[in-house]
Amino acid sequence: MRDGDLINELQTHGMRLVDPRAGHEARRGGAGPSDHKAITINGTTVMVPVHTAPAFASPYLVERPDAAGDAVVTRDGVEVARVRFPLRPRFYELATADGVPYSHIATLHSRDVLATTVLQTCIRYESRKKTCQFCAIGQSLAAGRTVAHKTPGQLAEVAEAAVRLDGVKHMVLTTGTPPGKDRGARVLAESARAIKAAVDIPIQGQCEPPDDDAWHQRMADAGIDTLGMHLEVVTPAVRQRIMPGKASVPLEKYFASFEAAVKVFGWGQVSTYILAGLGDTREAILDMSARLTAIGVYPFVVPFVPISGTPLESHPTPTAEFMASILRPLGEMVVDAGMRSEDIKAGCGKCGACSALSVFEKLKVPA
């Protein structure tokens, strides 16, 4: 099985672990993709669901790692791959002067990406009528695994340690949407400015489109290198059903903000996250991706992962065949548009661990 196909299989089915302690601890709840564990397949590190209902019934079983850290993956008792688990980062052993564990301020994604949710609250999360149905941003806060507002000083301290001790290469700053017209851009800029003063690390900011496009330049001036503004789903009826609050921000606003942001951050340095499997058709996702790539926006399409405790915890995951039918032509599309995962300075698209898209891109690129 080729790597792209295997990654698709694992990310849509999940995996069962003989030893749940293998690798470093998985993140549960929080903003964005969660309940995964990082594994490395032939040099490519990806995130695979382990704490979801589909993962508990996955046909893929990962044996206990050997002394070298390698583990065998089987399906129906037949070996299909060998993988390796990234080690627990050393910065997880540290805490701030007032006793906050560094792992409550930022976490390691994949093997060399530091990620944090600056504001662990959102104006949409507290309302059943407005919350995004897939979102678990409040779960890790309620469980005491994070803090509600990471200060610029805390983020700078942890980023410096993660770079120095674990060789982290880039950082993701996402945020729940606060009240106010900047939609989180202000707190991202304040955080990035403090981090860049402490350590030289590329940073991606992620927020909803700010009301005033001037915030794009303000974020860039503060040290944010790339920007993510996430559509999540693309069909109007699906947007209204899956994220009734966020759907009040029209697609036209997103596209106006995308175009303004590309002028500031550059071609391929603005991205959007699209969750496949929530009702959008293959054609709808590819049509939207064509519209995005035409203006220089990288469409990072990932398989939907149902998070326990959310309204969509029993929603089925997309099939590997459905994902391949999107990612294979999308890989060609982004390369033809002059943008590739490896050329992005920082962020989810560059990391690529939550999707096989970057692997499919390489099928298009001549050796």
C-alpha positions in Angstrom: 0.0 0.0 0.0 1.4 3.4 -0.9 2.1 5.9 1.9 -0.8 8.3 0.8 -3.3 5.5 0.8 -2.1 4.1 4.1 -2.3 7.5 5.7 -5.8 7.9 4.4 -6.8 4.5 5.8 -5.4 5.3 9.2 -6.8 8.8 9.4 -10.3 7.7 8.4 -10.4 4.5 10.5 -8.2 5.5 13.4 -5.9 2.9 15.0 -6.0 0.7 18.1 -2.9 0.6 20.4 -1.6 -2.5 22.2 0.2 -0.1 24.5 -1.7 3.2 24.9 1.4 4.7 26.6 3.4 4.5 23.3 4.7 7.8 22.2 3.9 11.0 24.0 0.4 11.7 25.4 -2.4 12.4 23.0 -4.3 15.7 23.2 -7.9 15.3 24.2 -10.4 18.0 23.5 -9.5 21.6 22.7 -9.7 23.6 19.5 -9.1 22.1 16.1 -8.3 18.4 15.5 -8.0 16.4 18.6 -7.9 12.9 20.2 -5.0 11.9 17.8 -1.6 10.4 18.4 1.5 11.2 16.3 3.2 8.4 14.3 5.9 8.6 11.7 5.6 6.5 8.5 8.6 6.4 6.2 9.8 9.8 7.5 6.3 11.5 7.3 4.7 12.2 10.7 1.0 12.2 10.7 -1.8 12.5 13.4 -4.1 9.5 13.6 -7.2 9.3 15.8 -6.9 7.0 18.8 -9.6 8.2 21.3 -12.6 8.3 19.0 -15.4 5.7 18.6 -14.3 4.7 15.1 -10.8 4.3 16.3 -11.9 1.8 19.0 -13.3 -0.4 16.2 -10.5 0.2 13.7 -9.2 -2.8 11.8 -5.7 -1.3 12.3 -3.8 -2.5 15.3 -0.4 -1.0 16.4 1.8 -3.4 18.3 3.9 -2.3 21.3 7.0 -0.4 20.1 10.4 -2.3 20.4 13.5 -0.9 22.1 14.3 1.2 19.1 10.8 2.8 19.1 9.6 1.0 16.0 6.1 -0.6 16.0 4.3 -3.0 13.6 0.9 -2.1 12.2 -1.3 -5.0 11.3 -4.7 -5.3 9.6 -6.5 -8.6 10.2 -3.3 -10.0 11.6 -1.2 -9.1 8.5 1.6 -6.6 8.8 1.0 -3.6 6.6 3.5 -1.1 7.8 6.1 -0.2 10.4 5.8 3.1 12.2 7.7 5.1 14.9 6.3 7.2 17.7 7.8 10.7 18.3 9.3 11.0 21.8 7.7 13.0 24.6 9.0 16.6 24.3 11.4 17.7 27.0 9.7 21.1 27.5 6.7 19.2 28.9 8.8 18.7 32.1 8.9 22.4 32.8 6.5 24.8 34.5 6.2 28.6 34.8 7.4 30.4 38.0 3.8 30.4 39.2 3.4 26.7 38.7 1.6 26.4 35.3 2.9 23.3 33.4 4.3 24.3 30.0 2.1 21.6 28.5 -1.0 23.6 29.6 0.2 26.6 27.7 1.2 25.0 24.4 1.5 21.4 23.0 3.6 19.6 20.5 1.7 18.6 17.3 3.2 16.1 14.9 7.0 16.1 15.8 8.2 19.7 15.5 5.2 22.0 15.6 4.2 24.0 18.7 0.5 24.9 18.9 -1.6 26.8 21.3 -5.1 28.2 21.6 -4.5 31.6 23.0 -8.1 32.1 24.1 -9.7 28.8 25.2 -13.2 30.3 25.0 -15.4 31.4 22.1 -18.4 33.7 21.7 -20.1 30.8 19.9 -19.2 27.9 22.2 -21.5 28.6 25.1 -24.7 28.6 23.0 -26.3 25.4 21.7 -27.8 27.4 18.9 -24.5 28.9 17.8 -21.7 26.5 18.6 -19.8 24.7 15.8 -21.1 21.1 16.2 -17.6 19.6 15.8 -15.8 21.9 18.3 -14.4 20.8 21.7 -12.6 24.0 22.6 -14.1 24.0 26.2 -13.4 20.4 27.0 -9.7 20.6 27.8 -10.3 23.8 29.8 -13.1 22.1 31.8 -10.7 19.2 32.5 -8.0 21.4 33.8 -5.5 20.6 31.0 -5.1 24.1 29.8 -5.7 27.7 30.9 -8.3 30.1 29.6 -6.0 32.9 28.4 -2.3 32.3 27.7 -0.5 35.5 28.3 2.1 36.8 25.8 4.8 36.3 28.4 3.8 32.6 29.0 3.8 31.9 25.3 7.2 33.5 24.7 8.6 31.5 27.6 7.3 28.1 26.3 8.2 28.8 22.7 11.8 29.6 23.6 12.1 26.4 25.6 10.4 24.3 22.9 12.9 25.6 20.3 15.9 25.2 22.5 15.1 21.8 24.0 13.1 20.0 21.3 14.0 21.7 18.0 10.5 22.9 17.3 10.5 24.4 13.8 7.3 26.5 13.7 4.3 27.5 15.8 0.5 27.8 15.4 -1.5 30.4 17.3 -5.2 29.8 17.1 -7.9 31.3 19.2 -11.5 31.1 20.1 -13.4 34.1 18.7 -13.7 36.8 21.4 -16.2 39.6 21.4 -15.1 42.6 19.2 -14.6 43.4 15.6 -11.0 42.2 15.4 -12.2 38.5 15.8 -9.1 37.6 17.7 -6.5 39.4 15.5 -5.5 41.7 18.4 -4.7 38.9 20.8 -2.8 37.0 18.1 -0.7 40.1 17.3 0.1 40.7 21.0 1.2 37.1 21.4 3.3 37.0 18.3 5.1 40.2 19.2 6.2 38.7 22.5 7.2 35.4 21.0 9.3 36.9 18.3 11.1 39.0 20.9 12.1 35.8 22.7 12.8 33.4 19.9 13.1 33.4 16.1 10.4 31.0 15.0 7.9 31.2 12.1 4.3 31.7 13.3 0.9 31.0 11.8 -2.1 33.0 13.2 -5.6 31.6 12.9 -8.8 33.6 13.4 -12.0 34.5 11.8 -11.9 37.3 9.2 -11.4 40.6 11.1 -14.0 43.3 10.2 -11.1 45.7 9.2 -8.6 44.3 6.7 -6.0 46.6 8.3 -5.6 43.8 10.9 -3.8 41.7 8.3 -0.9 44.1 8.2 -0.9 44.6 11.9 -0.6 40.9 12.5 2.3 40.7 9.9 4.0 43.7 11.6 3.8 41.9 14.9 5.6 38.8 13.6 2.9 36.5 12.2 4.2 34.9 9.0 1.2 33.1 7.7 -2.5 33.3 8.3 -5.3 30.8 8.5 -9.0 31.7 8.2 -10.9 28.5 8.3 -14.1 27.8 6.3 -14.5 24.3 7.9 -17.4 23.4 5.5 -18.3 25.1 2.2 -21.9 24.5 1.1 -24.3 27.1 2.5 -26.8 24.6 3.8 -24.1 22.5 5.4 -22.5 25.6 7.0 -25.9 26.5 8.5 -26.4 23.0 9.9 -22.9 22.3 11.2 -21.9 25.8 12.5 -25.0 27.9 12.8 -23.2 30.8 14.5 -20.1 31.0 12.3 -22.3 30.7 9.2 -23.5 34.2 10.0 -20.1 35.3 8.5 -20.9 35.1 4.8 -18.6 33.4 2.3 -18.2 36.7 0.5 -16.6 38.2 3.7 -14.2 35.3 3.8 -13.2 35.8 0.2 -12.8 39.6 0.6 -10.6 38.9 3.6 -8.6 36.2 1.8 -7.8 38.5 -1.1 -6.7 41.3 1.3 -4.6 38.8 3.4 -2.8 37.4 0.3 -1.6 40.9 -0.5 0.1 41.1 2.9 1.3 37.5 3.5 1.9 36.4 0.0 0.8 33.7 -2.5 0.2 30.4 -0.7 0.9 31.8 2.7 -2.8 32.2 3.5 -4.8 29.0 4.1 -8.1 27.6 5.1 -9.1 24.4 6.8 -11.8 22.3 5.3 -13.3 19.3 7.1 -14.3 16.6 4.6 -17.1 14.3 5.6 -19.7 16.6 7.1 -22.0 16.8 4.1 -20.1 18.7 1.5 -19.8 16.7 -1.8 -16.5 15.9 -3.4 -17.5 18.3 -6.2 -18.3 21.1 -3.8 -15.0 20.8 -2.0 -13.0 20.7 -5.2 -15.0 23.6 -6.7 -14.3 25.7 -3.6 -10.6 24.7 -3.7 -10.3 25.8 -7.3 -11.8 29.2 -6.3 -9.4 29.4 -3.4 -6.2 28.5 -5.3 -7.1 31.0 -8.0 -6.5 33.8 -5.5 -3.5 32.2 -3.8 -5.2 30.6 -0.8 -4.0 27.0 0.2 -7.0 24.7 0.9 -6.0 22.3 3.6 -8.6 19.5 3.3 -8.6 17.0 6.2 -10.9 14.1 7.1 -13.5 14.9 9.8 -12.7 13.3 13.2 -15.7 12.9 15.6 -14.6 14.1 19.0 -16.3 12.5 22.1 -18.6 14.9 23.9 -19.5 17.0 20.9 -22.8 17.0 19.1 -21.1 15.1 16.3 -19.4 12.4 18.3 -21.4 9.7 16.5 -21.1 11.2 13.1 -19.4 8.8 10.7 -16.0 9.5 9.4 -15.4 9.8 5.6 -14.2 6.8 3.8 -10.6 6.5 2.6 -12.0 6.3 -0.9 -13.9 9.6 -0.5 -10.8 11.3 0.8 -8.6 9.9 -2.0 -11.1 11.1 -4.6 -10.6 14.7 -3.2 -6.9 14.7 -2.3 -5.6 13.2 -5.5 -6.9 15.9 -7.8 -6.4 18.5 -5.1 -2.7 17.6 -4.9 -2.4 18.4 -8.6 -4.5 21.5 -8.2 -2.3 23.2 -5.6 0.9 22.3 -7.4 -0.5 23.7 -10.6 -1.4 26.9 -8.7 2.2 27.3 -7.6 1.8 26.4 -3.9 3.0 23.4 -2.0 2.9 22.4 1.7 6.6 22.5 2.0 6.7 26.1 0.7 4.4 27.4 3.5 6.4 29.2 6.2 4.4 28.0 9.2 1.1 26.4 10.3 -1.2 23.5 9.7 -0.7 23.4 5.9 3.1 23.2 6.3 2.8 20.6 9.1 0.4 18.5 7.0 0.0 15.9 9.7 -3.8 15.8 9.8 -4.2 15.0 6.1 -2.5 13.0 3.3 -2.6 16.1 1.0 1.1 16.8 1.1 1.8 13.2 0.1 -0.5 13.5 -2.9 1.2 16.8 -3.8 4.5 14.9 -4.3 2.9 12.6 -6.8 2.4 15.6 -9.1 5.9 17.1 -8.5 8.6 15.7 -10.9 11.4 13.9 -9.0 
